[in-house]
């Protein structure tokens, strides 16, 4: 990125300060793949700077450069407001990183548009930039209430990959944003948005390019279905989820990245 001004980050004695009275959690998400030495290097680099933090590996098996999947995983993390949280995403790497403070959570992300795919409204005044090699120092500034020393992101922050549900009149089109190892598929509409769109009207849901498959209702629990039955329900994190009782929805319906489902009001 041309013209990015990075601040001179001081060496900080962060462990003698007030924040150590509260727990700090650092969540790591990468596409390095489990078993790669890079996951150990990533962890050790952060632990050397923040040895008193609690480190949690969310996943290192994100598909290569798949920022949609990485954003979905970041949105699943349950964050207790009484603690401080740092979410570090290393997927689709860029020489300059976005540092974004959202309440009690600090996001450190590549500057490749992933920030626009997270589940909150971006406010430019909370977005900063730093060099990739200074990410851990930026986190230390945040923990010491010094994040304002970083350079404001301004129009240098990429948000081009915003992927929201497309609602046009009585039709909503949503995209597959993640499929897990069991073949369950998650789509980028949450319960609140779905209920607002449907507004107690009847609806039908079909999968793009799969004729003859239509859903007229949602199921509260997989336990309410028969073996081999396909259902749509909301996951615990609120996303619309396609799954098959003791089956693999991704394989059966040939779900790929960006496969669409169409929700149509009757």
C-alpha positions as CSV (number, residue, x, y, z in Angstrom):
1,X,0.0,0.0,0.0
2,X,1.6,3.3,-1.1
3,X,1.7,6.3,1.1
4,X,0.7,4.6,4.4
5,X,2.3,6.5,7.4
6,X,3.0,4.2,10.3
7,X,3.8,5.5,13.7
8,X,6.9,4.9,15.7
9,X,5.7,2.3,18.1
10,X,7.5,2.4,21.5
11,X,8.8,-0.6,23.4
12,X,6.1,-1.0,26.1
13,X,6.3,-2.4,29.5
14,X,2.7,-3.6,29.2
15,X,2.7,-6.1,32.1
16,X,3.1,-3.6,34.9
17,X,0.0,-1.7,33.9
18,X,-3.6,-1.7,34.9
19,X,-5.0,-4.0,32.2
20,X,-3.3,-7.0,33.7
21,X,-6.0,-7.1,36.4
22,X,-8.4,-8.3,33.7
23,X,-8.1,-11.3,31.5
24,X,-7.0,-10.7,27.9
25,X,-7.9,-13.3,25.3
26,X,-6.1,-13.6,22.0
27,X,-7.9,-15.7,19.3
28,X,-5.9,-16.9,16.3
29,X,-7.4,-17.7,12.9
30,X,-5.2,-18.5,9.9
31,X,-5.0,-20.5,6.6
32,X,-1.6,-21.9,7.6
33,X,-3.1,-25.4,8.0
34,X,-2.7,-27.6,11.1
35,X,0.6,-29.3,11.2
36,X,2.4,-26.4,9.5
37,X,5.4,-24.9,11.4
38,X,3.9,-21.5,10.7
39,X,1.1,-22.0,13.3
40,X,3.8,-22.5,16.0
41,X,5.7,-19.4,14.8
42,X,2.5,-17.3,14.9
43,X,1.7,-18.4,18.4
44,X,5.2,-18.0,19.7
45,X,5.5,-14.5,18.2
46,X,2.4,-13.3,20.0
47,X,3.1,-15.1,23.2
48,X,6.5,-13.5,23.4
49,X,4.9,-10.1,23.5
50,X,1.7,-11.0,25.5
51,X,2.8,-13.8,27.8
52,X,0.0,-13.2,30.3
53,X,-2.8,-13.4,27.7
54,X,-4.9,-16.5,27.2
55,X,-4.4,-17.8,23.7
56,X,-7.1,-19.7,21.8
57,X,-6.6,-21.3,18.4
58,X,-9.9,-21.0,16.7
59,X,-8.7,-22.6,13.4
60,X,-5.7,-22.8,11.2
61,X,-7.5,-24.8,8.6
62,X,-9.2,-22.0,6.8
63,X,-9.0,-22.7,3.0
64,X,-6.2,-20.7,1.4
65,X,-7.1,-17.0,1.1
66,X,-10.8,-17.7,1.9
67,X,-11.6,-14.5,3.8
68,X,-15.3,-15.3,3.7
69,X,-14.7,-18.4,5.8
70,X,-12.3,-16.6,8.1
71,X,-14.9,-13.8,8.7
72,X,-17.5,-16.4,9.5
73,X,-15.2,-18.0,12.1
74,X,-14.4,-14.7,13.7
75,X,-18.1,-14.0,14.1
76,X,-18.6,-17.2,16.0
77,X,-16.4,-16.3,18.9
78,X,-18.4,-15.5,22.1
79,X,-16.9,-12.5,23.8
80,X,-17.5,-11.7,27.4
81,X,-17.7,-7.9,27.9
82,X,-15.8,-8.0,31.2
83,X,-12.6,-9.1,29.5
84,X,-10.4,-7.7,26.7
85,X,-10.3,-9.6,23.4
86,X,-7.9,-9.5,20.4
87,X,-8.9,-11.4,17.3
88,X,-6.0,-12.0,14.9
89,X,-6.8,-13.1,11.4
90,X,-3.9,-14.3,9.1
91,X,-5.8,-15.1,5.9
92,X,-5.1,-13.4,2.6
93,X,-1.9,-11.6,3.8
94,X,-1.1,-8.0,3.0
95,X,1.9,-5.9,4.0
96,X,-0.3,-3.4,5.9
97,X,-2.9,-4.6,8.4
98,X,-6.1,-3.1,9.6
99,X,-6.4,-2.5,13.4
100,X,-10.1,-2.0,14.4
101,X,-11.5,-1.4,17.8
102,X,-15.1,-2.5,18.3
103,X,-16.1,-1.9,21.9
104,X,-14.0,-4.3,24.0
105,X,-12.7,-6.2,21.0
106,X,-9.6,-5.4,18.9
107,X,-9.5,-6.9,15.4
108,X,-6.2,-7.3,13.6
109,X,-6.8,-8.2,10.0
110,X,-5.1,-8.1,6.6
111,X,-6.2,-5.1,4.6
112,X,-8.0,-7.1,1.9
113,X,-11.7,-6.4,2.5
114,X,-12.3,-8.9,5.3
115,X,-13.3,-6.2,7.7
116,X,-16.4,-5.5,5.6
117,X,-17.5,-9.1,6.0
118,X,-17.7,-9.1,9.8
119,X,-21.0,-8.8,11.6
120,X,-21.0,-5.2,12.6
121,X,-21.3,-1.7,11.0
122,X,-17.8,-0.3,10.2
123,X,-17.1,3.1,11.8
124,X,-14.1,4.8,10.2
125,X,-13.0,6.6,13.3
126,X,-12.2,3.2,15.0
127,X,-10.0,1.9,12.1
128,X,-6.3,2.2,12.0
129,X,-3.4,0.9,9.9
130,X,0.0,-0.6,10.9
131,X,2.7,-2.5,9.1
132,X,2.2,-6.3,9.3
133,X,5.3,-6.8,11.4
134,X,4.0,-4.3,14.0
135,X,0.7,-6.0,14.6
136,X,1.7,-7.3,18.1
137,X,2.9,-3.8,19.0
138,X,-0.4,-2.3,17.9
139,X,-2.2,-4.8,20.3
140,X,0.1,-3.6,23.1
141,X,-0.9,0.0,22.4
142,X,-4.6,-1.0,22.5
143,X,-4.1,-2.7,25.9
144,X,-2.5,0.5,27.2
145,X,-5.2,2.8,25.8
146,X,-2.8,4.1,23.3
147,X,-4.3,2.9,20.0
148,X,-4.8,6.5,18.9
149,X,-1.0,6.7,18.3
150,X,-1.6,4.5,15.2
151,X,-2.3,6.1,11.8
152,X,-6.0,6.4,10.9
153,X,-7.0,4.1,8.1
154,X,-9.2,6.6,6.2
155,X,-9.8,5.7,2.6
156,X,-6.8,3.3,2.5
157,X,-8.9,0.6,4.2
158,X,-10.3,-2.0,1.8
159,X,-14.0,-2.8,2.4
160,X,-14.8,-4.0,-1.1
161,X,-15.8,-7.5,-0.1
162,X,-18.9,-6.6,1.9
163,X,-21.2,-9.6,1.5
164,X,-24.6,-9.0,2.9
165,X,-27.9,-10.7,2.0
166,X,-29.4,-9.2,-1.2
167,X,-33.0,-8.3,-0.5
168,X,-35.0,-7.0,-3.4
169,X,-38.8,-6.7,-2.8
170,X,-40.2,-10.1,-2.0
171,X,-37.0,-12.0,-2.9
172,X,-33.9,-12.4,-0.8
173,X,-30.7,-14.0,-2.2
174,X,-28.1,-15.3,0.3
175,X,-24.8,-17.0,-0.1
176,X,-23.0,-19.9,1.4
177,X,-20.2,-18.6,3.6
178,X,-19.0,-21.7,5.3
179,X,-19.4,-25.5,5.3
180,X,-18.0,-27.6,8.2
181,X,-16.5,-31.0,8.2
182,X,-19.9,-32.7,8.5
183,X,-21.2,-31.0,5.4
184,X,-23.4,-28.6,7.2
185,X,-23.7,-25.3,5.2
186,X,-24.1,-21.8,6.6
187,X,-25.6,-18.8,4.8
188,X,-25.1,-15.1,5.3
189,X,-28.5,-14.2,6.8
190,X,-29.2,-14.2,10.5
191,X,-32.4,-14.9,12.4
192,X,-33.2,-11.3,13.1
193,X,-32.8,-10.2,9.4
194,X,-34.8,-13.3,8.2
195,X,-37.7,-12.6,10.5
196,X,-37.8,-9.0,9.6
197,X,-37.8,-9.9,5.9
198,X,-40.5,-12.6,6.2
199,X,-42.6,-10.6,8.7
200,X,-44.9,-13.6,9.4
201,X,-45.7,-14.2,5.7
202,X,-45.4,-17.6,4.0
203,X,-42.2,-18.3,2.1
204,X,-40.4,-20.8,-0.1
205,X,-36.7,-21.4,-0.1
206,X,-34.8,-23.1,-3.0
207,X,-31.2,-23.9,-3.7
208,X,-29.6,-22.4,-6.8
209,X,-29.3,-25.0,-9.6
210,X,-31.0,-27.8,-7.6
211,X,-34.5,-28.3,-9.1
212,X,-37.3,-30.0,-7.2
213,X,-36.0,-29.1,-3.7
214,X,-38.0,-26.5,-1.8
215,X,-38.4,-25.6,1.8
216,X,-41.6,-24.1,3.1
217,X,-40.6,-23.8,6.7
218,X,-37.7,-23.9,9.1
219,X,-37.0,-26.5,11.8
220,X,-36.0,-25.7,15.3
221,X,-33.9,-28.7,15.9
222,X,-32.4,-31.6,13.9
223,X,-34.1,-33.9,16.4
224,X,-37.4,-33.0,14.9
225,X,-36.5,-34.5,11.5
226,X,-36.2,-38.0,10.1
227,X,-32.9,-39.7,9.2
228,X,-31.8,-38.5,5.8
229,X,-34.1,-35.5,5.8
230,X,-32.7,-32.1,4.8
231,X,-33.7,-29.2,6.9
232,X,-33.0,-25.5,7.2
233,X,-32.6,-24.0,10.7
234,X,-30.8,-21.3,12.5
235,X,-27.5,-22.2,14.1
236,X,-26.6,-21.3,17.7
237,X,-24.8,-18.3,16.4
238,X,-27.9,-17.2,14.4
239,X,-26.9,-18.1,10.8
240,X,-29.2,-19.9,8.5
241,X,-28.0,-23.5,8.3
242,X,-28.6,-26.3,5.8
243,X,-28.1,-29.8,7.1
244,X,-29.2,-33.4,6.7
245,X,-30.0,-35.7,9.6
246,X,-27.1,-38.1,9.5
247,X,-26.0,-36.9,6.1
248,X,-23.9,-34.4,4.2
249,X,-25.7,-31.5,2.8
250,X,-22.7,-30.1,1.0
251,X,-22.2,-33.3,-1.0
252,X,-25.8,-34.0,-1.7
253,X,-26.7,-30.6,-3.0
254,X,-23.3,-29.9,-4.5
255,X,-22.9,-26.7,-2.4
256,X,-19.8,-24.6,-3.3
257,X,-18.5,-21.3,-2.1
258,X,-21.0,-18.6,-3.0
259,X,-23.8,-21.1,-3.8
260,X,-27.0,-19.1,-3.4
261,X,-30.3,-20.0,-1.9
262,X,-33.3,-17.9,-2.8
263,X,-36.0,-17.0,-0.3
264,X,-39.2,-15.9,-1.9
265,X,-42.3,-14.5,-0.1
266,X,-45.7,-16.0,-1.2
